[in-house]
Amino acid sequence: MRFDPQTITVNNGRPDTSPLEISPALETGSTAPLSTHWIPLHELIAHWTAVDTLLLPTPVAPLLTAIGHALFALSRETRALRLYTLAWQKQQWHAPRAITNSRYHQAVRHLHEAAHHWNRAAFSLDSLLPTDLDPTALARARQLSRIARTQQERLWKLTDEVHADVETWQAQQDKEVSA
C-alpha cells in the first residue's frame, strides 16, 4: 500500500505538504502533564508510511528495517489498547480477577514489545551514515529516529500507567472482598 503525502490529512485538518511536518509532541514529547499516555496513532501511521522521500532513488536497508519496526510497534500498541479496553470492560462486569489480570498482563506485554520495536527502529536509523542518503532524506531519517525514541519513552510511561491502574484496581478489589 502506498500513500500519497499530498492527500494525507494530519495536523488539525491541514494537508501535509512536507514530509518533515509532524506534531511536535510526537517528535519531542510533551512537557504538559498528561492524564494518559494513550494517544491516537493515525498521525504516526501516516508519517511512517509516507516514505517516498526516503526510498528514492533506491531503498536503503536500514530505512526499510526501521519502517518495518515502526509498523510492528504501532501494531503492538493498537493490540495493547484493545486488550486494555477488554480488561477494563471485564473489570466493570465484575469478571473473575484472573481473567481481568490476564488481559492487563497481555496489554503490558504488547506495550513492552512496541517499545522494543521503537528502539529497533531508532537504532536502525541511527546506523545510517551521511553518505547513505541525500541531505533531505537524511534529515527525514534523523527526524524519524527522534520520533521513534520519543514514542519508546511514551510507551515506558504508558506501561507504568497501566501497572498503576492494575494496582489501584486490585487494591480496590481487595478492599471490597475484605469488607
N, C-alpha and C positions, 0 to 999 in steps of 0.2 A: 504494500500500500504506500502510495506516495502522496504527500500533502503539498499543495502549492502554498508557499508562505504568503502570497498576496491575498488568499481567501480565508486564511485562518483569522478568527476574531478573538483577540485577547486584550487585556489591559483596558477594562471598562468600555468595551464595545468599539474601540478604535481598531481599524485594520492594522495588522502588524506588518509594517513595510520594511523593517530592519531585522535581520536575523539575530542581532545582538540585543534587541529591545525585549526586556522581561521585567516583571515586577521586582523592584529592588529587594523586597523581603525574601524572595526565592533565591536570590544570589548571595545576599549578605546576612540574612536573618532579620529578625525584628527586635528592636530594643524595648518595645512596649510589652508589658506583661500580657500574656495570653491566657484566656480561660481554658483553652485546649490547644494541643499541638496537631490535632487532626486538621487537615486543610483540603480544599478541593484540588484535585490533581490534574484537571483539564489543561491548565496553562503549562504545567510541566510536561505533560504528554505532547502537547502541540510543539513546545520548544525543542524537545529531544527528537521529534520526528521530522522537523523542518531542517534537514541536514544537507540540502543541495550545496550550500557554500563549502561544506566540509568534504564532500565526496568528489568534487570536481577539482582538477581534471581526472584524477584517479583516486579510488578509495585507499586509505592508509589503514593497515590492520589495527593499530591501537584505537583509531576512531570507531571502527566497526565493533570492536570489543567493548568500548565504553558505551556506545549506543545500546548494545545488547544488554549489558549490565544495568543500565538505567531503566530499560523497559522491564527487566526482571524485577528491579526494585519497586517500580510503580505497580507492577502486578502483585507483588507480595504485600505491599501496603494496602492495595484495594481489597485483597483477601483478608488481611488483618482487620480492616474496618468492618467487613461483613461478619467475621467471627465475633468481634467485639459487640456488634449490634445484636447478634444472636444471643450472646451471653447476657446482655442487658435484658433482652426480652425474656429469657429463661428466668432471670432473677426476678423480674416483675411478675411472672406467672408462678412464682414460688416452686420452681422445678427443684429436683434434688441438687444439693450442693455439689456433688461430684460432676454432674452434667454442666452446670454453670462454670465451675472451676476448669473443666476440660476446655470449654470454649475460650475462656480468658487465657489459658496457657497456650492454646493454639494461636491466638491472636498475638501474644508476646513472641512466640517463636517466629511467626511471619514478620513481625517488626524487626527482629534481630536479623533475619535473612535479608530483609530490604536494606537495612543499614549496611550489611556486608556487601551487597551489590553496589550501593552508592560508593563505598570505599574502593571497590574494584574498578568502578567507572573512573573515579578520580585518579587512581593510581595509573590506569592505562593512559589517560590524557596527559598526566604529568610526565610520562615517559617520552612524549614527543619532543623532538629537537627542533630548533628554529629552522633548520634546513629541510625538515619533513614537509612543511606546508608553506603556502604564501602567507604574508603578514596578516591579511584579513582572516583567513581560515585559522591561523594560529591564535589570533585574538579571540575568536569564537571558541576554540578548543579550551583556552585558558578560562574563559567565562564559564563554560560547561563544567570544568573542574571545580571552580568555586561553587557553582550551584550544587554539584554532587556533594561536596564537603558540607555545605550548609544543610542540605537535606539529611545527610547522615547525622549531623548534630541534632537536628529537629527530631529525628526518629529516636535517638537516645533519650531525649526529653520526653517524647511520647511514651516510650517504654516505661520510664519512671512514673509517668502519669497513670498509665494502665495499672501498674503494680500498686500504686497508692489507691486507686479506685477499688481494686480487689481487696486490699487490706481493710479499707473502710467498710466495704460490703460484708466481709467476713466478720469483722468486729461487731457490726450491727446485727448480723445473723446470730452470732454467739450470745449477744445480749438478749435477743428475743427468745432464744432457746432456754437460757437460764432464768428468764423471768416467769 
